């Protein structure tokens, strides 16, 4: 399955992973597909697992909130796109795919 189809198929067909993590408030993201509704009363942070989870591990995220600010952050001193330890990405409404380098960095495409 291509990277472009990985998330769309997984979010609609749970048989690929067996589960979909769904957040409506602050919480931790899991490897595989994640859906963020963001319907709670406050803006919130969703944290990626440690990049040491394994090189090539994917975390796919759909942000569907139109009213809340959702910040996607790395764990601890990990980085996103080598942007600095702990620096997060303020998420717009769209799909994101994060891929671990296996050490301390998540590379994302939106």
Beta strands, then each sheet from edge to edge (+ up, - down):
strand 1: 21-23
strand 2: 27-28
strand 3: 32-36
strand 4: 44-47
strand 5: 58-63
strand 6: 70-73
strand 7: 79-80
strand 8: 89-91
strand 9: 94-100
strand 10: 105-109
sheet 1: 1+ 3+ 5+ 9- 10+ 7+
sheet 2: 2+ 4+ 6+ 8-
end
